[in-house]
Amino acid sequence: MRVLLLNRYSLERTAGGVAEYLYYLPLSLKPLGITTYIYNEDEKGGSQLVGPRLLKNGVPTYAGPFIKPSFFVSTKKLNPLLELCKKEKIDLIHAQGTYRCGWIAMQVCKLAKIPYVVTSHADIVVTNSDRMKRGKVQRRARAVLAHAAKVTHLTPLMAEISHQVFDTRDKSYIIGNGIDVKEWRAVATLPEQNYAIGIGRLEPEKGFHVLISAYALLHSQNFSGSLVIAGTGSAELELQHQAKRLGMNVVTAFQDFSRVPERSVVFTGYIRGEIKKQLIGQSQMILFPTQPQQWEEPFGIVQIEAMAAGKALIASDSVTTRYLQTFGLQAALVQAENVHAWAEEIKNISVNQVVRHQLGRKNLENADQFDWSVIAKQYRDVYLAVGKRRDI
């Protein structure tokens, strides 16, 4: 079976859980008899099909026009994608997101009779996307979900939000994000250093400002631990200024990942691959301070990275984190915006090595259920269910 993964941005421009998803899912689907291709927007704005270009994981990726939803559909702009589907004999399109990707998949389905699956992402959450407040956007999203062969959701929360747009309970599945457990187990044995790490987009709704305030409070109490902030975003400079205003030692030109300075706030920029694993593996704990009143996390892959690395986790009290706890995630939950609660929990886990390591061991024991080999089988079953219904 040949499946086309539809995602607007190239893997190089995609961060977080979606990047992991696009890299590892195809690798795990291949042994199951599913061949995958990726199509994304041509960043140069070209009107022709570009590719294939092989990614590091060996998956062919194509680029071309990525049309916006509109009343009039430009068949000309869809032609490169239709050409790709014909060339590679695509059986199924898997849209990463309901509105933009799903709308394109629906147009291809109408023209080429290729069915599509939608995975719901943050683009349908009103707190995350203002456009979902507009009537025409809601109508288009409803049409996408109505015509989809199957719909998958990373969590029950995302399923509930999607069903509010259009109820697809009769064809929906909950399939979480995945992780390469074997790769992460190697970092679980790295010696700890005296820091905690928060990873993600540096945006206000991600809550890193709360962590900086918590560490400023801790440092005023002679706490020696450091805070490592890994990521980039529009709030990066403001976060650095905040830490400096609070009298903290701020490190920005950070290169030696083998030794993190104490009593500091360290900004690493965007990290991935082995550096990311090293920084997580050396940490005492993972911090996940997302602010659910501003941003609903579709999943939160950092939390299962904490599991696979055998780390203790402190997280904002959110629906998604509580859902992952039903799978054995060990996380101390705190009120998202409560600086004092964050500071107290960080200090408690930092000074109590026995508790910290117990939490980490339990997380490691429960990580296997999120291995990509498990997740890929669930997607394979969805794809094959659609395949049986095809009549082309």
C-alpha positions as a Markdown table, in Angstrom:
| # | Residue | x | y | z |
|---|---|---|---|---|
| 1 | Met | 0.0 | 0.0 | 0.0 |
| 2 | Arg | 1.3 | 3.5 | -0.9 |
| 3 | Val | 0.4 | 6.4 | 1.5 |
| 4 | Leu | 1.1 | 10.1 | 0.9 |
| 5 | Leu | 1.7 | 12.1 | 4.1 |
| 6 | Leu | 0.5 | 15.6 | 3.5 |
| 7 | Asn | 2.2 | 18.3 | 5.7 |
| 8 | Arg | 2.5 | 22.0 | 4.8 |
| 9 | Tyr | 6.1 | 22.5 | 5.9 |
| 10 | Ser | 9.2 | 20.5 | 5.0 |
| 11 | Leu | 10.8 | 18.3 | 7.7 |
| 12 | Glu | 13.6 | 20.9 | 8.1 |
| 13 | Arg | 11.1 | 23.6 | 9.0 |
| 14 | Thr | 8.8 | 21.4 | 11.1 |
| 15 | Ala | 9.6 | 21.1 | 14.9 |
| 16 | Gly | 8.4 | 19.1 | 17.9 |
| 17 | Gly | 6.1 | 16.2 | 17.7 |
| 18 | Val | 5.1 | 16.6 | 14.1 |
| 19 | Ala | 8.8 | 16.4 | 13.0 |
| 20 | Glu | 9.3 | 13.2 | 15.0 |
| 21 | Tyr | 6.1 | 11.9 | 13.5 |
| 22 | Leu | 7.1 | 12.5 | 9.9 |
| 23 | Tyr | 10.5 | 11.0 | 10.4 |
| 24 | Tyr | 9.8 | 7.9 | 12.5 |
| 25 | Leu | 6.3 | 6.8 | 11.4 |
| 26 | Pro | 7.4 | 6.0 | 7.8 |
| 27 | Leu | 10.3 | 4.0 | 9.1 |
| 28 | Ser | 8.0 | 1.9 | 11.2 |
| 29 | Leu | 5.4 | 1.5 | 8.5 |
| 30 | Lys | 7.8 | 0.1 | 6.0 |
| 31 | Pro | 8.2 | -3.4 | 7.6 |
| 32 | Leu | 4.4 | -3.5 | 7.7 |
| 33 | Gly | 4.1 | -3.3 | 4.0 |
| 34 | Ile | 3.3 | 0.4 | 3.9 |
| 35 | Thr | 5.4 | 2.6 | 1.6 |
| 36 | Thr | 5.2 | 6.3 | 2.4 |
| 37 | Tyr | 5.9 | 9.6 | 0.6 |
| 38 | Ile | 5.7 | 13.1 | 1.8 |
| 39 | Tyr | 4.4 | 16.2 | 0.1 |
| 40 | Asn | 4.9 | 19.7 | 1.4 |
| 41 | Glu | 4.8 | 23.3 | 0.2 |
| 42 | Asp | 7.6 | 24.5 | -2.2 |
| 43 | Glu | 9.3 | 27.2 | -0.1 |
| 44 | Lys | 10.4 | 28.9 | -3.3 |
| 45 | Gly | 6.8 | 29.4 | -4.4 |
| 46 | Gly | 7.2 | 27.3 | -7.5 |
| 47 | Ser | 4.2 | 26.0 | -9.5 |
| 48 | Gln | 5.7 | 22.7 | -10.6 |
| 49 | Leu | 6.3 | 19.4 | -8.8 |
| 50 | Val | 9.8 | 19.3 | -7.3 |
| 51 | Gly | 11.4 | 16.0 | -6.3 |
| 52 | Pro | 11.7 | 13.4 | -5.2 |
| 53 | Arg | 14.3 | 14.2 | -2.6 |
| 54 | Leu | 15.3 | 11.5 | -0.2 |
| 55 | Leu | 15.2 | 12.4 | 3.5 |
| 56 | Lys | 17.8 | 11.0 | 6.0 |
| 57 | Asn | 15.3 | 8.3 | 6.8 |
| 58 | Gly | 15.2 | 7.3 | 3.1 |
| 59 | Val | 11.6 | 8.6 | 2.6 |
| 60 | Pro | 11.0 | 10.3 | -0.8 |
| 61 | Thr | 9.6 | 13.9 | -0.3 |
| 62 | Tyr | 8.1 | 16.1 | -3.0 |
| 63 | Ala | 7.3 | 19.8 | -2.9 |
| 64 | Gly | 4.9 | 22.0 | -4.9 |
| 65 | Pro | 2.0 | 24.4 | -4.5 |
| 66 | Phe | 0.0 | 24.1 | -1.3 |
| 67 | Ile | -3.2 | 25.8 | -2.1 |
| 68 | Lys | -5.3 | 27.7 | 0.5 |
| 69 | Pro | -9.0 | 26.8 | 1.1 |
| 70 | Ser | -11.2 | 29.0 | -1.0 |
| 71 | Phe | -14.6 | 29.0 | -2.8 |
| 72 | Phe | -12.9 | 28.5 | -6.2 |
| 73 | Val | -10.6 | 25.6 | -6.5 |
| 74 | Ser | -7.6 | 26.0 | -8.8 |
| 75 | Thr | -7.2 | 22.7 | -10.6 |
| 76 | Lys | -4.0 | 24.1 | -12.2 |
| 77 | Lys | -2.4 | 24.5 | -8.8 |
| 78 | Leu | -3.6 | 21.0 | -7.7 |
| 79 | Asn | -2.0 | 19.4 | -10.8 |
| 80 | Pro | 1.5 | 18.9 | -9.3 |
| 81 | Leu | -0.1 | 17.0 | -6.4 |
| 82 | Leu | -2.3 | 15.0 | -8.8 |
| 83 | Glu | 0.8 | 14.3 | -10.9 |
| 84 | Leu | 2.6 | 13.0 | -7.8 |
| 85 | Cys | -0.3 | 10.7 | -6.9 |
| 86 | Lys | -0.4 | 9.3 | -10.4 |
| 87 | Lys | 3.3 | 8.9 | -10.6 |
| 88 | Glu | 3.7 | 7.1 | -7.3 |
| 89 | Lys | 0.4 | 5.2 | -7.6 |
| 90 | Ile | -0.8 | 6.6 | -4.2 |
| 91 | Asp | -3.6 | 4.6 | -2.6 |
| 92 | Leu | -4.3 | 6.9 | 0.3 |
| 93 | Ile | -3.6 | 10.4 | 1.5 |
| 94 | His | -2.9 | 11.1 | 5.2 |
| 95 | Ala | -3.5 | 14.8 | 6.0 |
| 96 | Gln | -1.6 | 16.2 | 9.0 |
| 97 | Gly | -4.2 | 18.6 | 10.2 |
| 98 | Thr | -7.9 | 19.2 | 9.4 |
| 99 | Tyr | -8.2 | 22.6 | 7.8 |
| 100 | Arg | -5.4 | 23.3 | 5.3 |
| 101 | Cys | -4.0 | 19.8 | 4.7 |
| 102 | Gly | -7.4 | 18.1 | 5.0 |
| 103 | Trp | -9.0 | 20.6 | 2.6 |
| 104 | Ile | -6.3 | 19.8 | -0.1 |
| 105 | Ala | -6.8 | 16.1 | 0.5 |
| 106 | Met | -10.5 | 16.5 | 0.0 |
| 107 | Gln | -10.0 | 18.2 | -3.3 |
| 108 | Val | -7.7 | 15.4 | -4.5 |
| 109 | Cys | -10.3 | 12.9 | -3.4 |
| 110 | Lys | -13.0 | 14.6 | -5.5 |
| 111 | Leu | -10.8 | 14.8 | -8.6 |
| 112 | Ala | -8.8 | 11.5 | -8.4 |
| 113 | Lys | -11.0 | 9.4 | -6.2 |
| 114 | Ile | -8.1 | 8.8 | -3.7 |
| 115 | Pro | -9.5 | 8.5 | -0.1 |
| 116 | Tyr | -7.9 | 10.4 | 2.7 |
| 117 | Val | -7.4 | 10.1 | 6.5 |
| 118 | Val | -7.2 | 13.2 | 8.7 |
| 119 | Thr | -5.2 | 13.5 | 11.9 |
| 120 | Ser | -6.5 | 16.3 | 14.0 |
| 121 | His | -3.9 | 18.9 | 15.2 |
| 122 | Ala | -4.0 | 22.2 | 16.9 |
| 123 | Asp | -5.4 | 24.0 | 13.8 |
| 124 | Ile | -8.9 | 23.2 | 14.9 |
| 125 | Val | -8.6 | 24.4 | 18.5 |
| 126 | Val | -10.2 | 27.8 | 19.0 |
| 127 | Thr | -7.7 | 28.8 | 21.7 |
| 128 | Asn | -4.8 | 28.0 | 19.3 |
| 129 | Ser | -6.3 | 29.2 | 16.0 |
| 130 | Asp | -8.4 | 32.4 | 15.8 |
| 131 | Arg | -9.5 | 31.5 | 12.3 |
| 132 | Met | -11.6 | 28.7 | 13.7 |
| 133 | Lys | -14.0 | 31.3 | 15.1 |
| 134 | Arg | -15.0 | 32.2 | 11.5 |
| 135 | Gly | -18.1 | 30.6 | 10.0 |
| 136 | Lys | -16.6 | 29.8 | 6.6 |
| 137 | Val | -13.6 | 28.1 | 8.2 |
| 138 | Gln | -15.8 | 26.0 | 10.4 |
| 139 | Arg | -17.9 | 25.0 | 7.3 |
| 140 | Arg | -14.9 | 24.0 | 5.4 |
| 141 | Ala | -13.5 | 22.0 | 8.3 |
| 142 | Arg | -16.9 | 20.2 | 8.6 |
| 143 | Ala | -16.8 | 19.3 | 5.0 |
| 144 | Val | -13.2 | 17.9 | 5.3 |
| 145 | Leu | -14.3 | 15.7 | 8.3 |
| 146 | Ala | -17.5 | 14.6 | 6.6 |
| 147 | His | -15.7 | 13.4 | 3.4 |
| 148 | Ala | -12.7 | 11.8 | 5.2 |
| 149 | Ala | -12.6 | 8.0 | 5.1 |
| 150 | Lys | -11.2 | 7.9 | 8.7 |
| 151 | Val | -10.2 | 10.4 | 11.3 |
| 152 | Thr | -7.5 | 9.9 | 13.9 |
| 153 | His | -6.8 | 11.9 | 17.1 |
| 154 | Leu | -3.7 | 12.1 | 19.3 |
| 155 | Thr | -5.8 | 12.2 | 22.5 |
| 156 | Pro | -9.5 | 12.1 | 23.6 |
| 157 | Leu | -9.3 | 15.9 | 24.1 |
| 158 | Met | -8.5 | 16.3 | 20.4 |
| 159 | Ala | -11.3 | 13.9 | 19.5 |
| 160 | Glu | -13.8 | 15.9 | 21.5 |
| 161 | Ile | -12.7 | 19.2 | 19.9 |
| 162 | Ser | -12.9 | 17.6 | 16.5 |
| 163 | His | -16.4 | 16.1 | 17.1 |
| 164 | Gln | -17.6 | 19.6 | 18.1 |
| 165 | Val | -16.7 | 20.7 | 14.5 |
| 166 | Phe | -18.2 | 17.6 | 13.0 |
| 167 | Asp | -19.1 | 14.3 | 14.7 |
| 168 | Thr | -17.1 | 11.5 | 13.3 |
| 169 | Arg | -17.3 | 9.0 | 16.2 |
| 170 | Asp | -18.3 | 6.3 | 13.7 |
| 171 | Lys | -15.0 | 6.5 | 11.9 |
| 172 | Ser | -12.6 | 7.9 | 14.5 |
| 173 | Tyr | -9.6 | 6.4 | 16.3 |
| 174 | Ile | -7.3 | 7.5 | 19.1 |
| 175 | Ile | -3.7 | 7.0 | 18.2 |
| 176 | Gly | -1.0 | 8.7 | 20.2 |
| 177 | Asn | 2.3 | 10.1 | 19.2 |
| 178 | Gly | 5.3 | 7.8 | 19.2 |
| 179 | Ile | 8.9 | 7.6 | 20.2 |
| 180 | Asp | 11.9 | 5.4 | 19.3 |
| 181 | Val | 12.2 | 3.7 | 22.7 |
| 182 | Lys | 15.5 | 1.9 | 21.8 |
| 183 | Glu | 17.3 | 5.1 | 20.9 |
| 184 | Trp | 16.2 | 6.8 | 24.1 |
| 185 | Arg | 17.1 | 3.9 | 26.5 |
| 186 | Ala | 20.7 | 4.7 | 25.9 |
| 187 | Val | 20.4 | 8.1 | 27.5 |
| 188 | Ala | 18.7 | 6.8 | 30.6 |
| 189 | Thr | 22.0 | 5.8 | 32.0 |
| 190 | Leu | 23.9 | 9.1 | 31.6 |
| 191 | Pro | 25.2 | 10.7 | 34.8 |
| 192 | Glu | 22.9 | 13.4 | 36.1 |
| 193 | Gln | 23.9 | 17.1 | 36.3 |
| 194 | Asn | 22.3 | 19.7 | 38.4 |
| 195 | Tyr | 19.7 | 21.1 | 36.1 |
| 196 | Ala | 16.2 | 20.7 | 34.8 |
| 197 | Ile | 15.2 | 21.1 | 31.2 |
| 198 | Gly | 12.2 | 22.6 | 29.4 |
| 199 | Ile | 11.8 | 22.0 | 25.7 |
| 200 | Gly | 9.5 | 23.6 | 23.2 |
| 201 | Arg | 8.5 | 26.7 | 21.1 |
| 202 | Leu | 9.4 | 29.8 | 23.0 |
| 203 | Glu | 6.0 | 31.4 | 22.9 |
| 204 | Pro | 4.0 | 33.0 | 25.7 |
| 205 | Glu | 1.5 | 30.2 | 25.9 |
| 206 | Lys | 4.3 | 27.6 | 26.5 |
| 207 | Gly | 4.9 | 29.0 | 30.0 |
| 208 | Phe | 8.7 | 29.3 | 30.1 |
| 209 | His | 8.3 | 32.7 | 31.8 |
| 210 | Val | 6.8 | 30.9 | 34.7 |
| 211 | Leu | 9.8 | 28.6 | 35.0 |
| 212 | Ile | 12.2 | 31.6 | 34.9 |
| 213 | Ser | 10.3 | 33.3 | 37.7 |
| 214 | Ala | 10.3 | 30.0 | 39.7 |
| 215 | Tyr | 14.0 | 29.7 | 39.3 |
| 216 | Ala | 14.6 | 33.3 | 40.3 |
| 217 | Leu | 12.7 | 32.5 | 43.5 |
| 218 | Leu | 14.7 | 29.3 | 44.1 |
| 219 | His | 18.1 | 31.1 | 43.5 |
| 220 | Ser | 17.1 | 33.7 | 46.1 |
| 221 | Gln | 16.9 | 30.8 | 48.5 |
| 222 | Asn | 20.5 | 29.6 | 47.6 |
| 223 | Phe | 19.2 | 26.8 | 45.3 |
| 224 | Ser | 22.1 | 25.8 | 43.0 |
| 225 | Gly | 20.2 | 24.1 | 40.2 |
| 226 | Ser | 20.1 | 25.5 | 36.7 |
| 227 | Leu | 17.3 | 25.8 | 34.2 |
| 228 | Val | 18.0 | 24.8 | 30.6 |
| 229 | Ile | 15.5 | 26.2 | 28.0 |
| 230 | Ala | 15.8 | 24.5 | 24.6 |
| 231 | Gly | 13.9 | 26.0 | 21.7 |
| 232 | Thr | 13.3 | 29.1 | 19.8 |
| 233 | Gly | 10.4 | 31.4 | 19.1 |
| 234 | Ser | 9.0 | 34.9 | 19.2 |
| 235 | Ala | 9.4 | 35.2 | 23.0 |
| 236 | Glu | 13.1 | 34.1 | 23.1 |
| 237 | Leu | 14.6 | 37.6 | 23.7 |
| 238 | Glu | 11.9 | 38.6 | 26.2 |
| 239 | Leu | 12.6 | 35.5 | 28.2 |
| 240 | Gln | 16.3 | 36.3 | 28.2 |
| 241 | His | 15.5 | 39.9 | 29.3 |
| 242 | Gln | 13.2 | 38.6 | 32.0 |
| 243 | Ala | 16.0 | 36.4 | 33.5 |
| 244 | Lys | 18.4 | 39.3 | 33.4 |
| 245 | Arg | 16.0 | 41.7 | 35.0 |
| 246 | Leu | 15.6 | 39.1 | 37.8 |
| 247 | Gly | 19.4 | 39.2 | 38.4 |
| 248 | Met | 20.0 | 35.7 | 37.0 |
| 249 | Asn | 23.1 | 34.4 | 35.2 |
| 250 | Val | 22.0 | 34.0 | 31.6 |
| 251 | Val | 24.0 | 31.9 | 29.2 |
| 252 | Thr | 23.1 | 32.2 | 25.5 |
| 253 | Ala | 26.2 | 31.2 | 23.6 |
| 254 | Phe | 26.1 | 27.7 | 24.9 |
| 255 | Gln | 28.3 | 25.1 | 23.1 |
| 256 | Asp | 29.7 | 22.6 | 25.7 |
| 257 | Phe | 26.7 | 20.4 | 26.2 |
| 258 | Ser | 28.7 | 18.0 | 28.4 |
| 259 | Arg | 28.8 | 20.5 | 31.3 |
| 260 | Val | 25.9 | 22.9 | 32.2 |
| 261 | Pro | 26.9 | 25.8 | 34.5 |
| 262 | Glu | 25.2 | 25.9 | 37.9 |
| 263 | Arg | 22.8 | 28.7 | 39.1 |
| 264 | Ser | 22.1 | 29.8 | 35.6 |
| 265 | Val | 19.4 | 30.0 | 32.9 |
| 266 | Val | 20.8 | 28.4 | 29.8 |
| 267 | Phe | 19.3 | 29.1 | 26.4 |
| 268 | Thr | 20.4 | 26.5 | 23.9 |
| 269 | Gly | 18.4 | 27.5 | 20.8 |
| 270 | Tyr | 16.6 | 24.8 | 18.8 |
| 271 | Ile | 18.0 | 21.3 | 19.4 |
| 272 | Arg | 17.3 | 17.9 | 18.0 |
| 273 | Gly | 18.9 | 14.5 | 17.5 |
| 274 | Glu | 21.7 | 13.4 | 19.8 |
| 275 | Ile | 22.2 | 16.8 | 21.5 |
| 276 | Lys | 18.6 | 16.8 | 22.5 |
| 277 | Lys | 18.9 | 13.3 | 23.9 |
| 278 | Gln | 22.1 | 14.2 | 25.7 |
| 279 | Leu | 20.7 | 17.2 | 27.4 |
| 280 | Ile | 17.6 | 15.3 | 28.5 |
| 281 | Gly | 19.6 | 12.3 | 29.6 |
| 282 | Gln | 21.9 | 14.4 | 31.8 |
| 283 | Ser | 19.1 | 16.4 | 33.4 |
| 284 | Gln | 17.5 | 15.7 | 36.8 |
| 285 | Met | 14.0 | 16.2 | 35.5 |
| 286 | Ile | 11.9 | 17.5 | 32.6 |
| 287 | Leu | 9.6 | 20.5 | 33.0 |
| 288 | Phe | 6.5 | 20.9 | 30.9 |
| 289 | Pro | 5.0 | 24.3 | 31.7 |
| 290 | Thr | 2.4 | 24.8 | 28.9 |
| 291 | Gln | -0.5 | 27.1 | 29.8 |
| 292 | Pro | -3.7 | 25.2 | 29.0 |
| 293 | Gln | -5.8 | 28.4 | 29.4 |
| 294 | Gln | -3.9 | 29.8 | 26.4 |
| 295 | Trp | -2.9 | 26.8 | 24.4 |
| 296 | Glu | -4.3 | 23.2 | 24.3 |
| 297 | Glu | -1.6 | 20.7 | 23.7 |
| 298 | Pro | -2.7 | 18.1 | 21.1 |
| 299 | Phe | -0.3 | 15.6 | 22.7 |
| 300 | Gly | 2.9 | 16.9 | 24.2 |
| 301 | Ile | 5.7 | 14.6 | 22.9 |
| 302 | Val | 8.1 | 16.0 | 25.5 |
| 303 | Gln | 6.2 | 14.0 | 28.1 |
| 304 | Ile | 6.8 | 10.6 | 26.5 |
| 305 | Glu | 10.4 | 11.6 | 25.8 |
| 306 | Ala | 10.7 | 12.0 | 29.6 |
| 307 | Met | 9.2 | 8.5 | 30.0 |
| 308 | Ala | 11.6 | 6.9 | 27.4 |
| 309 | Ala | 14.6 | 8.7 | 29.0 |
| 310 | Gly | 13.6 | 7.5 | 32.5 |
| 311 | Lys | 13.2 | 11.0 | 33.9 |
| 312 | Ala | 11.0 | 12.5 | 36.5 |
| 313 | Leu | 8.5 | 15.0 | 35.0 |
| 314 | Ile | 6.8 | 18.1 | 36.4 |
| 315 | Ala | 4.0 | 19.3 | 34.3 |
| 316 | Ser | 1.1 | 21.8 | 34.2 |
| 317 | Asp | -2.1 | 20.3 | 35.3 |
| 318 | Ser | -3.9 | 19.8 | 31.9 |
| 319 | Val | -6.3 | 17.4 | 30.3 |
| 320 | Thr | -3.6 | 15.9 | 28.0 |
| 321 | Thr | -1.2 | 15.2 | 30.8 |
| 322 | Arg | -3.9 | 13.6 | 32.9 |
| 323 | Tyr | -4.7 | 11.4 | 29.9 |
| 324 | Leu | -1.1 | 10.3 | 29.6 |
| 325 | Gln | -1.1 | 9.4 | 33.2 |
| 326 | Thr | -3.6 | 6.7 | 32.5 |
| 327 | Phe | -0.8 | 5.0 | 30.5 |
| 328 | Gly | 1.6 | 5.2 | 33.4 |
| 329 | Leu | 3.2 | 8.6 | 32.9 |
| 330 | Gln | 4.7 | 9.6 | 36.2 |
| 331 | Ala | 4.3 | 13.4 | 36.5 |
| 332 | Ala | 3.9 | 15.8 | 39.4 |
| 333 | Leu | 1.1 | 18.2 | 38.4 |
| 334 | Val | 1.1 | 21.8 | 39.4 |
| 335 | Gln | -1.2 | 24.8 | 38.6 |
| 336 | Ala | 0.1 | 26.1 | 35.3 |
| 337 | Glu | 0.6 | 29.8 | 36.3 |
| 338 | Asn | 1.5 | 29.3 | 39.9 |
| 339 | Val | 5.2 | 30.3 | 40.3 |
| 340 | His | 5.5 | 29.3 | 43.9 |
| 341 | Ala | 4.0 | 25.8 | 43.2 |
| 342 | Trp | 6.5 | 25.3 | 40.4 |
| 343 | Ala | 9.4 | 26.4 | 42.6 |
| 344 | Glu | 8.4 | 24.1 | 45.5 |
| 345 | Glu | 7.9 | 21.0 | 43.3 |
| 346 | Ile | 11.2 | 21.6 | 41.5 |
| 347 | Lys | 13.1 | 21.9 | 44.8 |
| 348 | Asn | 11.4 | 18.8 | 46.3 |
| 349 | Ile | 12.2 | 16.6 | 43.4 |
| 350 | Ser | 15.7 | 18.0 | 43.0 |
| 351 | Val | 16.8 | 17.4 | 46.6 |
| 352 | Asn | 15.0 | 14.0 | 46.9 |
| 353 | Gln | 17.1 | 11.6 | 44.7 |
| 354 | Val | 15.2 | 8.5 | 45.8 |
| 355 | Val | 11.8 | 9.9 | 44.7 |
| 356 | Arg | 13.3 | 11.3 | 41.6 |
| 357 | His | 14.8 | 8.0 | 40.5 |
| 358 | Gln | 11.6 | 6.1 | 41.4 |
| 359 | Leu | 9.6 | 8.4 | 39.1 |
| 360 | Gly | 12.1 | 7.9 | 36.4 |
| 361 | Arg | 12.2 | 4.1 | 36.6 |
| 362 | Lys | 8.4 | 3.9 | 36.5 |
| 363 | Asn | 8.3 | 6.1 | 33.5 |
| 364 | Leu | 10.9 | 4.0 | 31.7 |
| 365 | Glu | 8.9 | 0.8 | 32.5 |
| 366 | Asn | 5.8 | 2.3 | 30.8 |
| 367 | Ala | 7.5 | 3.8 | 27.7 |
| 368 | Asp | 7.2 | 0.7 | 25.4 |
| 369 | Gln | 3.6 | 1.3 | 24.6 |
| 370 | Phe | 4.5 | 4.5 | 22.8 |
| 371 | Asp | 7.2 | 2.9 | 20.7 |
| 372 | Trp | 6.8 | 3.7 | 17.0 |
| 373 | Ser | 6.5 | 0.0 | 16.1 |
| 374 | Val | 3.3 | -0.1 | 18.2 |
| 375 | Ile | 1.9 | 3.2 | 16.9 |
| 376 | Ala | 2.7 | 2.2 | 13.3 |
| 377 | Lys | 0.6 | -1.0 | 13.6 |
| 378 | Gln | -2.4 | 1.1 | 14.7 |
| 379 | Tyr | -2.0 | 3.4 | 11.7 |
| 380 | Arg | -1.6 | 0.3 | 9.4 |
| 381 | Asp | -4.9 | -1.0 | 10.6 |
| 382 | Val | -6.6 | 2.3 | 9.8 |
| 383 | Tyr | -5.0 | 2.4 | 6.4 |
| 384 | Leu | -6.1 | -1.1 | 5.6 |
| 385 | Ala | -9.6 | -0.5 | 6.8 |
| 386 | Val | -9.8 | 2.4 | 4.3 |
| 387 | Gly | -8.2 | 0.3 | 1.6 |
| 388 | Lys | -10.9 | -2.3 | 1.9 |
| 389 | Arg | -13.5 | 0.3 | 1.3 |
| 390 | Arg | -11.9 | 1.8 | -1.9 |
| 391 | Asp | -13.8 | 1.4 | -5.1 |
| 392 | Ile | -11.7 | 3.1 | -7.8 |
